[in-house]
Amino acid sequence: MSFELPKLPYDYDALEPAIDARTMEIHHTKHHQGYTTKLNDAIAGTPLADQSIEEILAALKGLPADQQGAVRNNGGGFYNHSLFWRCLAPEGDNAPSEGLSQAITAAFGDFDTFKEQFAAKAAGQFGSGWAWLVADKSGALSVQSTPNQDNPLMDLVSESGTPILGLDVWEHAYYLNYQNRRPDYVKAFWSIVNWEQVEKNLEAAKEGRSLLC
Ligand code: MN3
């Protein structure tokens, strides 16, 4: 089996002005496609070719040294972007539902405090990486960040849990529109979060299901 670049559930210009069409097109057709192709190259002809992406990410430690780096970087890149696209939607009246709001309030006190803590993780990630809203098996939420294409599903990172919302803070995700102004990109991100999908992700995480199905 090989992995395929997922189609976006909206047009490249659908997230403007928060994320411009050119950035979306390059990000999807070049960056995400690149991770997908390189992941397939790295697992071809190995036992990993029969595993799900979640199984692959949860068992990186045991891989041979000459395979581990490529699978970590490209498997992470494949997964992280697949999740990221699904967590975005065109600007609208979208807000967290009651169930998700309760989980956010339980973890952070209130919605604004959650946004501040998430934004701080996104701004504070030195260099390239991701900010995450993460659920543990009970559904309890936390915010985390990881470098490069790592994520909390990986057995090689110190964070653990299931990321249910992610924000790509690599410069390729925002530089055309925002240059060095990462905090402005993070602020704009809130206008295009697909909270309905995030709630579905939380339910899937609690039930141990794949978030990408
Ligand atoms: Mn990216």
Residues whose N, C-alpha, C, O or C-beta is under 5 A from the ligand:
A	BS01	MN3	H31 D168 W170 A173
